[in-house]
Structures are given as C-alpha cells and as structure tokens.
Amino acid sequence: MSDLMYRSTRRADDVVTASRAVLNGLSADGGLYVPESIPQLPRTMGEFAKMDYRETAFEILKCFLTDYTDEELRHCVEGAYDAKFDDERIVPVTGTGDDYYLELYHGPTIAFKDMALSILPYLMTIAAKKQGIDREIVILTATSGDTGKAALAGFADVPGTKIIVFYPKDGVSPIQKLQMVTQKGANTCVIGVDGNFDDCQTGVKKMFTDAAMKEELAAAGCMFSSANSINIGRLVPQVVYYVYAYARLLSRGVIEEGEPINVTVPTGNFGNILAAYIAKKMGTPIDRLICASNENRVLTDFFESGVYDRNREFILTSSPSMDILISSNLERLIYWICGSSPERCMALMKELSETGKYTITDEMRAQLKDFEAGSAAEADVFKQIRTVFGMWEYLLDPHTAVASRVTDAYRDATGDMKPCVIASTASPYKFTRNVMYALTEAGGDEDDFDLANEMSRISGVPVPKAVTELRGAEIRHKSTCAVDEMPAKVREFLGI
C-alpha cells in the first residue's frame, strides 16, 4: 500500500510524506498540510470497544502516519500515554444525564493539549532521523494558554531541540502563566507579548515564512518547526479520542453500534473540532458537530452567515484559550470545502490577511451541514458551572462550561436528544479563581492556591499535582516584548 501523502492548502506542488509534514510544521508558503485523502476506520466500532486508549491510538495513527513503522508508532504511543497521566484510562468519559464529558485533562499540564503534545516530540525526533536532518529543531509556538505549557513539558531537555513560546502576557489565567514561567529545561524560552493571542500567532507565522530568517537559522545549524495545532502531528493524535469516546459509549451499552451521537467542542483555533470532523469522515457515527464559542463569537458568526470577519472587538473572557479571532485550523476545512483547490484557498486567506474578512460561496456553505454553532455569554458560563455542579456534583472549567451551555441551547432549540460527547478541555483547577467565583462568588483577593484547597474541600476532587507543585516554584522566564520585537527575541535566545 502506498504512503498517504500531505499537501499544502496553498500550493499544489508542495506534496510531502507524513514525517516531513510533521517536521516542517507549516508549508513554506504559510499553508497547512492536509492528507490527500481521509482514510476509513481500520476496525469496526465493536472491535474498538474492546481496546484501551493506547491500542486505539496505534490503530488511528497508523492510518495517517504511513511512513512510520509499526514499531516506531508503538514506541511513540507507549512513551506518550504512560504514568504521566493521572488516570490509567488516559481519557475518562464521565456521564451526567445525556451529556458525556470527555475528560482530556488528565495529563501532566491538566489540559487537552497534553493528548497531542505528549506524543509530538516522539513523532518529531523520529521524523528528523527519517529525513536525515542533523540540524537543531527550534519549536516556535504561540499559545493562548494551554499549548505553551504542554509543548514546554513535552520538549523540555529533548536532545536536538529548543522551544520558544510566546504568550499574551495579560491574556492567560494566573495558573497558566505560572505553569509556563516556572518551566525547567535548558532548551526552553518563554516570552510574554504586549498583545493578544492573534498577535502572537501572526508573529510566529511571519517568522515561519521569512526566507531571510530561514537562511539565518540554516547557517546556524537550526530549523523551525511548530507545536501549534497547525502541525499535522498535533492534529492527528486528537482524532483518536473521538473514536475512543464513541467506543466507550458503545462498550457501556449507552448506544448500539452505528447509532449516531453528537459532539460539542469549545472552540478557539478550530483544531480540536476539526479532529472530530475527521473522525466523522473516517466513519465514526457522529451526527452534529457543535462548535461552541465564548463572547469572541467569530466562528459562530461564520457558520451562521458564511462570512469570516475578525474585524471586531477582542474580548478577554474567563475562557482565555478561546479568546481568538483568527482560527488557523479553519483553513484546512476551507481547503476541503472549496474542492481541495489551493488557489481558491490561498485567495481567501490572502483576503483575510489584507481585509480581515472573507465570504464563502453558497456551494461551500452547503458542505458545512455537519456543523452547528453557538456561543455563551460570560454570565451564562458562570451559571452553567454552578448549575452542573448543583445537579451532578461535577466541576466544569469555563471552557467546558461554554460547550455545556451551548449544548443545552442546541437541545432546547432543536429537541435533538442524542447522547452528546462534550470535550472537557481543561481541569477546573487551571481556572480556580473563575470556577470558585461561579460556585461561591469568592476569589477577589484570595490566593489561588488557597482557593484551590477550598474548591477541593467543596467538590471532593483532589488538587492536581500540576497545581500543588507550582506553589513556591522558581520564576525562570521573565522576558516580555512588543509584537514587533518577537524575531529579535528569537535571535537572542538562539544566539544568531
């Protein structure tokens, strides 16, 4: 069987193997890599229902990463999903009525980014060997809060790599910031940016496509790669947990094989819900893909109108990982619905860059019929946290609360009562202050760690090690910069 190849969303002649796509991160023209075709599930759902998470991951990854050997993939999976996760199931699925929360936060940084970023360093180091790369790989990443720490934890002290993370210095939670700025590892660098996540992401993408900077790095024996969800090595591992979630419901008798479910995903950069879309296209019986936004409802407006318009006020919310107006992964979906035409996709992305908006055709909109979209106001997010805890004694973080609230609104509007898997993307302890405010209206001047202890007392859920180990941890990364200073900071860290 021939290898599954990957194409750039912006250039027809950029066709590479999976390992090269993982290594590059981003196409030289700024495009994102997509598989030439989406493979079908290699097993029946009945067979998947008998597998644990590692076995499921191996089967799905093997479909996409075809130039990796079985032995290499098993090594990656076993190294990634091990005792660093605090639940042996890796991804528990917790039911509350018709909702099933897919708990993606049991990894070392208590957020869903661990699911992919625990395996990406393994995929990348193997890819470098396959491609005969002897240069140092510089992971250049922008974060809205969770990717940064998960990438830092994954790549810290990995030989042959350095990692540089840019974050909006006033746009992440106190715990998220502490997790990043206390990160150990001689090869790590964390920089706060005077701007929002979109500024960080745009700055990083500019450096990836800067030909002069690329030559500077090559002369210094380095090359850029990405740990953002623009990297196909981030996206493919996320497909796994949607297949796994369906199989878990099947194994419990919640559904019969082939019976459809809905999936709701709190959505910012569009990677997580795109992974659910790919799982559906592979044959997972998912009906509606419900895209949940916070008050930065650029995606909700897009699905409702066919117009993507980032020309609006940027709102800082209690769910900072969704405070995004440029959803990079949407480009992959746009590519597919415009007939896999890099020329048409490139034209829309150029329009977005130059005017801040674009409009898709009616023909393209018709291909979005799998998606529903909704948004949740801040007051409703806090109310949802309080309501779900009151009814089920189950704690939601603000991002998951957005998805939970949008799910309820969708059911009220449609009467669709299919079982719904809700992606629970972060531990409530990552956003202790906001969760405690929702529960008790406390949290004004109180210490975050004291609030965490009080939340544990109220809920009976232990404070995760990822939070307790931050108390008194040394602040190692104190650097900040303006948006236009980002390239200089990279050169400074790399000594070029």
N, C-alpha and C positions, 0 to 999 in steps of 0.2 A: 504494500500500500504506500502511495506517495505521501510525502510530508504535507501537512497543512501549512500553507504559506500565509504571510501577512502583508497587507497593502496599506499605504498611506492614504488617509482620507483626502489628501490634497494633490497627490501626484501619481499618475497611472504607472510610471516606470519604477517606482520605489516598492519593490517586492522582496521580502526577506523571510528567512526562517524564524521560527518562534524564538530561538535562543538569541538571534540577532535583534529581534524586536524588543526582547527583554533588556538586552544590553544597551541598545540605543535609547530606550525610554520614549523618545519623541523623534519623529522624522525630521530630517534636516530642514524641510520647508515649513516646519511648525505643525504638520499634520499628525494625527494619531493613527496608530496601527490597528487594523481590524482584520479578523480572519477572513480569508477568501470565501469561506462558507461556514455555516454553523453546523457542527456535527450533531447527529442524533444520539440520544442516550444509549450507552452501550449495554445496559441491563434493563430488565423490567423493574417497575417500582416495587413489585413483590420481592425481587432479589435485593434491591437497595434497602428494603425494610429490615433485612437481616444483617446489614453491615453497620459497623461503627463509623465514627467520623473519619478516621484515617483511611479506612478501606474505601469509603465514598470519595474522599479527596483524590486518592490514587486513580480511581476509575475515571473521574471527570477530567483531571489534569492530563491524563494520558490521551484524551480525545483532542486536546488543544495544543499540547507541547510535544509534538510528534517527533522532533529531532532529539529529544531526551530519551535515554534508555529507561526501561522499567526499573532497573537497579538504581539509576540516578534519581528518578522520581520517588521511589520508596525511601531513599536516603533523605530527600528534601522533606517529605511528609513526616517521617519519623522524627527528624530533627526539629521540625516546626511545632508539631502538636504533641507536646510532651508534658512533663511535670510543671512547666512554667504556667500552665493553665490550672486554675484552682478548682476545676470540676473535671473529673475523669471523662465525662461525656463530651468535653470541649465546648459544645453548644447545647445547653439545656433548652427545652421547649416547655414553657410554663403556661398552662391553660387558665383563663379566667372567663368562664361562660363561653361565648362563641369566639373569643379572642385567644390567640396562642402567641405568646411573646417569645420570639426567637432571641435568646439571650446571647448576644455576640460580644459580651464584655468580660469574659472570664479569663482573659489573657493578662500578661504582665503589666499592661498600661490601662487596663479596665475600660477599653473602648473597642469598637468593632474593627478598627484599623489593624489590631493585632492579628486578625484572622488571615490577612494577606501579608502583612509586614513581618510576620514570624517566618514565612516561607520565602519571601523575596530575596533575602541575602543568599540563601542556598541556591535558588534558581539563577541568581546573577553570577555568583562565583563559578558555578558550573558552566554557564554560558560563556564567560570570559575564557575559560580553558578550551571550550569547543571552538571558539572563534580565534584562538591563538593570540589573545590580547595580553600583552605584558605591561600595559600602561596601568597606572593607578586609576581606579574608578572613583570619580567625585560625584557623590549623590547630592544633587541640588534640589531642594524641596521647599515649597511654600505650604504653610499649614493654617487652617482656621481653628486649630486647637488640638486635634487628636492625632492626625497623621504625623506631626512633628515628633512627639514623644515615642510613638510606636516605631517610626523609622529610626530614631536615635537608638532605641533599645535594641532593634534588630541589627543595626550595623556597627554599634559600638565595638571598637577593637577588632573588627573583622579585617584580617590581613588583606592588603592591597586595595583598601577603600578609605575614603574620607567622606564625611557627611556634613553638609551645611544646611541649616534650617532657618528660614525666615518666617516670622510670625507677626501679626498686627499687635503691637505692644499694649494697646488698650482694648483689644478685641477678643481676649480669651478669658476663661474663668481663672480665679486665683490658683486653684489646684492644677489646672492645665499648665499655667505658666511655671509654677514650682516644679512640676514634673520635667519640664524642658530645661530650665536654667540650672537645675541641680544634676543634670545628666553627666555621668562619668564617661571616660574614654578619651584617649589621647588624640583620636581622629575625629572628634566631634566639635561642632561650632554652631552656636545658637545666637541669632540676632533678632532683636525686636525692631520693627519697622514703624516709622511715623506714617501710618496709613492703614487701610483695611485689607482684608484678605485678597480682594480682587487686585489691589495694588501689588501685593506680594507675588501673587500668581502671574500677573502680567510681567513683572520684573524678571521672574525666573524664566518664563517662556522667551523673553527677549534675549537673555543670555544664551539659551539653548540654540537660538537661530543666528547668533552673532558670529559670523565667519571669522572675523579677526580674533575674537576671544578663543574660538575653537583652535586656531593656529597657535595662539599663545600657550594653551593647555597642552597641545601636542608636543610643542617644543620643550615643555617642562615634564613630559612623560605622563600626562594625565588625560582623561576624557570625562565628559559629563555623562551622567545617567540620572534617571529620576526615580523617586519612590512615591510620587503622587499617583493618583488613580489614572493619570494619562498613560502610565506604563501598563502594557498588557499583562505584565507579570503581577500587577496588583489586581487587575480586573478579573482574570480567570479564576483565581482562588476564591473569589467572592461568589461565583456561580455555585460552588459546591454546597454552601449552606442552605440554599433554597431547595435544591434537590433533597438534601438531608432532612429539611423541615417537613417536606411532603411525606417522605418515607417514615418519619417518626409518627405523624398523624395516622398514617396507614397501619403501622405496627401496633398502635394503641386501639385501633378499631374506631377511631373518630370518623374516618371516611373509608369508603370502599375503593379498591384500585380503579383509577380512571375518573373518580369523582372530582370535579374541579373545586379549587379553593381560591380565595383572593389573597393578595399580598399587599400590605401597606408599608411604605418606606419613607422615613423622614429624610428629606432630600435637599442637598445643597449643591454639590458639584456633579451630581447625576450618576456617579459611578455605581453606587450600591443598587439603585433601582434598575440601572442598565444591566447589571448582573442578573437580576430577577427576570428581566425581559429575555436575556439569552437563555436562562434556564427554561423558560416557557417555550422558546423557539426550539430547544433541544427535545422537547416532548414532555416536560413536567406539566401536569394538568393544572395550570394556573389560569384562571379566568381574567379577573380585573387586576391590573397593576395600578395601585392607588398612590399617586405622587403627593406627598404631604409637605407643605411649605409653612414656614413661620410668616411673620409680617413682611418679610422680604419675598413677596409672592411672585417673583419674576417667572417662575416655572408654571405656577397656577394660571397666570395670565396667558402664557404661551399656549398651554393646552386648551384653554377656553377660546382663544382668539386666533391662533396661528401666527401671532406676532411676538417675536422675542425682542424685548425692549429693556435695556439696562439703564436707560436714561431716567432715573428716578432717585428718590432719597434713599440712602443706605441707612438701615435701621439696626442699631445694636439691640439684641434681644437676649432672653435668658437661654437661648439655644444657639450659642455662637458658632458652632460648626456648620450651621445652616445660614449664617449671615453672609450670603454670597449672591452677587448679581451676574457673574459670568460663570455659567455652569459648563466647565470644559468638556465633560464627557458627553454632553448633549450632541456634540459634533459627530460622534460615532453614529448616533441614531439618525441625525440629519443625513449623513452619508448614505445610510441604508435606504431611507425613505425617498431619497432623490435618485433612486435607481443605481446606487453604487457608482455615481458619477463624481470623480474627484474635481472635475471642472465646475460643476454646479455647486458642490460643497464648498470649494475654495472661494467661489464668488460670494456666497452667503457669509462666510467667515470674514472675508475682506470687507463686506458691507458692515458687519458687526463692529469690526475694528475701526472703521472710518466714521460711521454714523451712530454707533451704539445700538443698532437695531437691524432686524431683517424680518421679512414676511415670507412664509412658506406658501406653496400653491395649494389649491383645494385638493388636488390629486395626492399631494404629500400628506395633508391633514387626514385624508381618508385612511391612511396607513397607521394612524395613531389610535385606532379604535380600541386597542388593548388597554389604553391608559384612561384613568380618571384622575382628577386633580382637585385639591382643596387646600385651604390654608387655615391656620388657627391664630387668633389674636392672643396677645400676652395674657390678658385676664382669663381667657378660656384655657390656656395652658396650665396656669396655676390651679384653676378649678378642677381640671382633669386629674392632676396629680392628687389632689385632695379627695376627689370622688372615687377614683380607682382604689386608693388606699382604704377609704372608708368602707367600700363594698367588699373588697377582696383581701385586704391587708397586704397589698402588693405595691411596691415602690417603683415609680417611674422617674427617670431623669427627664428634663424638659424636652429633649429631642424626641424621646419615645412618647412623651405626653402629647406632642404635636401630632404624631402619627395616630395615636389612640383617639384623640379628639376628631381628627379628620375622618377616621374610620366610622365613628359614631354618626357624624354628619352625613356621610355617604349612605349608611344604612337607613337613616331617617328619611333621606331624600328618595331612595330607590326601593326600599323594602327588601333589598338583597341580603339574606341572612346566611349566606355560605360561611363556613368556617374561615376565619381570616388570620393569616400569619402576619404579625406586626414585628418588623425588625426593631429590636431593642438595642440601640447602638452604643449606649454608654451606661456605666454604673451610676446610680443616683449619687454615689459618694464623690463623683467627679464634679458635681454641681450642688454640693451640700447646702450652700447658702440659699440658693433658689428653691431647692426642694423643701428645706426647713421653713422658708417663708411661706410656701404653699400650704404646708401642714399646720403651722402654728403662728405664722406672721412674725416669727422670731428671725434673728440673723442680722440685725443692724450693725452693732459694734462688736459682736461676739467673735471670738477666734474661730477660724474654720475647723480646726481640729477639735475644739470643744463642741462645736455644732455637730461634727461627725459622731462624736461619742453620744450626744443626746439623740441623734437620729437612730443610732444603733439601739439605744435603750427603748425608744418608741416602737421601732419596727421589728426588733429581734434579729435583724440582719447584721452580721459582724462587719466591722470596719475593715475593708480590704488592706492587705499588706502594702499595696501600692500607695495607699494614703498614709498609713501609720509611719512608714519609713521616710516620709518627707519631713516629718517634724524634726527640726534642728539640722536638716541636711545642708551641706555647704552650697552656697550660690556660686557656681563656677562660670556662668556665662552672663556677663553684664553689658555686653555691647548692644548699642542701638544705632540706627542710621535713618536718613531720609530715603525715600524711594529711589532717587537718582544716584544714591551712594552705594546701592547694592553690589554692582560689579566691583567697585573698589574694595569692598569688604571681602569679597570672594578672593580677589587677587592678594589681598593682605594675608588671609588665612593660608593660602596655598604658597605664598612666598614667590609670586611671579610678577 
